[in-house]
Amino acid sequence: MDLASHQMTTLTITAADLDAYGFYAGSADVSNYQGNIEIVADLGWVRFKASLGATGSIFAFAGSGIEAGEGIKAGGGIKAGEGIEAGEGIEAGDGIKAGFSISAKILTARLRIFAGLCAWRLPTPEEMQIHAEVLSGTVAFGEVVSPAKDGGA
């Protein structure tokens, strides 16, 4: 996160904000949150029925992944200890880092994209895959799996 991101309001999502199926049920509007969003560690996949957006960064600690039915968009970076999945696109003002795979129809980042960065064990080849059309950003770690190769995102 950059200095400007640190000065923003931060919404922290905990187990108390999730329903029995792992969907976000908190009171804050996370479709366009004015600040940063942090997801605490060890929640598994944290799901959002529609989109997840923040003017700052979106960060999920180790053991937590991000899944959105539509898109994920951050003015800063997007980072998850587990994987990152979106039904539509993933867009980051900075970079995108995932402990495991990244999946979306379209992926855009201003800087670099990393998939398969889990630090507690070696990821499998599948956990290092990026299932998306990468429109911008440099894939620094991971393998882009083209839609023709995997049948779509």
C-alpha positions as CSV (number, residue, x, y, z in Angstrom):
1,M,0.0,0.0,0.0
2,D,1.2,3.5,-0.7
3,L,1.2,6.4,1.9
4,A,-2.2,7.7,0.6
5,S,-3.8,4.3,1.2
6,H,-2.6,4.3,4.8
7,Q,-4.3,7.6,5.5
8,M,-7.7,6.2,4.3
9,T,-10.4,4.6,6.4
10,T,-10.0,0.9,6.6
11,L,-12.9,-1.6,6.8
12,T,-11.9,-4.8,8.5
13,I,-14.0,-7.9,7.6
14,T,-14.1,-10.6,10.2
15,A,-16.0,-13.9,10.7
16,A,-18.8,-11.9,12.3
17,D,-19.4,-10.1,9.0
18,L,-20.0,-13.4,7.1
19,D,-23.1,-15.6,6.8
20,A,-23.0,-19.4,7.2
21,Y,-21.9,-19.8,3.5
22,G,-19.0,-17.3,3.7
23,F,-20.9,-14.4,2.0
24,Y,-20.3,-10.9,3.2
25,A,-23.3,-9.8,5.3
26,G,-21.9,-6.7,7.0
27,S,-23.6,-3.3,6.9
28,A,-20.9,-1.4,4.9
29,D,-21.4,-1.0,1.2
30,V,-18.4,-2.8,-0.3
31,S,-19.3,-2.3,-3.9
32,N,-17.5,1.1,-3.8
33,Y,-16.0,1.5,-0.4
34,Q,-14.3,4.9,0.2
35,G,-11.1,3.6,1.7
36,N,-9.2,0.3,2.1
37,I,-10.7,-3.1,2.7
38,E,-8.9,-5.8,4.8
39,I,-10.1,-9.4,5.4
40,V,-8.6,-11.0,8.5
41,A,-6.6,-14.2,8.2
42,D,-8.0,-17.8,8.1
43,L,-11.5,-17.1,6.8
44,G,-11.2,-19.3,3.7
45,W,-13.0,-17.9,0.7
46,V,-14.8,-14.7,1.5
47,R,-17.6,-14.3,-1.0
48,F,-19.4,-11.2,-2.3
49,K,-22.7,-11.7,-4.2
50,A,-22.1,-8.8,-6.5
51,S,-19.0,-6.6,-6.9
52,L,-16.2,-5.6,-4.4
53,G,-14.6,-2.2,-4.8
54,A,-12.5,0.2,-2.9
55,T,-10.9,3.5,-3.6
56,G,-7.8,2.2,-1.7
57,S,-6.4,-1.3,-1.6
58,I,-8.1,-4.6,-1.0
59,F,-6.1,-7.0,1.2
60,A,-6.9,-10.6,2.4
61,F,-4.5,-12.0,4.9
62,A,-3.1,-15.6,4.7
63,G,-5.8,-18.2,4.7
64,S,-8.4,-15.9,3.2
65,G,-9.3,-15.6,-0.5
66,I,-11.6,-13.2,-2.3
67,E,-14.5,-14.3,-4.6
68,A,-17.0,-11.8,-6.2
69,G,-20.0,-12.7,-8.3
70,E,-19.2,-9.7,-10.6
71,G,-16.0,-7.7,-10.5
72,I,-13.3,-6.6,-8.1
73,K,-11.8,-3.1,-8.4
74,A,-9.3,-1.3,-6.3
75,G,-7.7,2.1,-6.7
76,G,-4.6,0.6,-5.1
77,G,-3.4,-3.0,-5.1
78,I,-5.3,-6.3,-4.6
79,K,-3.6,-9.0,-2.5
80,A,-5.0,-12.3,-1.1
81,G,-3.4,-15.0,0.9
82,E,-5.4,-17.5,-1.0
83,G,-6.9,-17.0,-4.5
84,I,-8.8,-14.2,-6.2
85,E,-11.9,-14.9,-8.3
86,A,-14.4,-12.7,-10.1
87,G,-17.3,-13.5,-12.4
88,E,-16.3,-10.5,-14.6
89,G,-13.2,-8.5,-14.3
90,I,-10.4,-7.7,-11.8
91,E,-8.9,-4.3,-11.9
92,A,-6.2,-2.8,-9.7
93,G,-4.6,0.6,-9.7
94,D,-1.3,-1.0,-8.7
95,G,-0.5,-4.7,-8.7
96,I,-2.3,-8.0,-8.0
97,K,-0.9,-10.7,-5.8
98,A,-2.5,-14.0,-5.0
99,G,-1.3,-16.9,-2.8
100,F,-3.0,-19.2,-5.3
101,S,-4.7,-18.8,-8.7
102,I,-6.5,-15.8,-10.2
103,S,-9.7,-16.2,-12.2
104,A,-11.8,-13.7,-14.1
105,K,-12.9,-12.9,-17.6
106,I,-10.6,-9.8,-17.8
107,L,-7.6,-8.8,-15.7
108,T,-6.1,-5.3,-15.6
109,A,-3.3,-3.9,-13.4
110,R,-1.1,-0.9,-13.6
111,L,1.9,-2.8,-12.4
112,R,2.7,-6.5,-12.0
113,I,0.5,-9.6,-11.5
114,F,1.6,-12.5,-9.3
115,A,-0.3,-15.9,-8.9
116,G,0.9,-18.8,-6.8
117,L,2.9,-16.8,-4.1
118,C,1.8,-19.0,-1.1
119,A,4.8,-18.9,1.3
120,W,3.9,-21.9,3.5
121,R,4.3,-24.6,0.8
122,L,5.1,-25.0,-2.9
123,P,2.0,-24.3,-5.0
124,T,0.9,-26.9,-7.5
125,P,1.0,-25.8,-11.2
126,E,-2.8,-25.3,-11.2
127,E,-2.4,-23.0,-8.2
128,M,-0.1,-20.8,-10.2
129,Q,-2.5,-20.3,-13.1
130,I,-4.1,-17.0,-14.2
131,H,-7.4,-17.8,-15.9
132,A,-8.2,-14.5,-17.6
133,E,-7.5,-12.3,-20.6
134,V,-4.8,-10.0,-19.3
135,L,-5.4,-6.5,-20.8
136,S,-2.7,-4.7,-18.9
137,G,-0.1,-5.3,-16.4
138,T,3.0,-7.6,-16.5
139,V,2.6,-11.2,-15.3
140,A,5.7,-11.5,-13.1
141,F,4.8,-14.9,-11.6
142,G,2.3,-17.5,-12.7
143,E,1.1,-18.9,-16.0
144,V,-1.7,-17.3,-18.1
145,V,-4.0,-20.0,-19.3
146,S,-5.7,-18.8,-22.4
147,P,-9.5,-19.3,-22.8
148,A,-8.8,-21.6,-25.7
149,K,-6.7,-23.8,-23.5
150,D,-9.1,-24.2,-20.5
151,G,-12.5,-23.6,-22.1
152,G,-13.0,-20.1,-20.6
153,A,-12.6,-18.4,-17.3
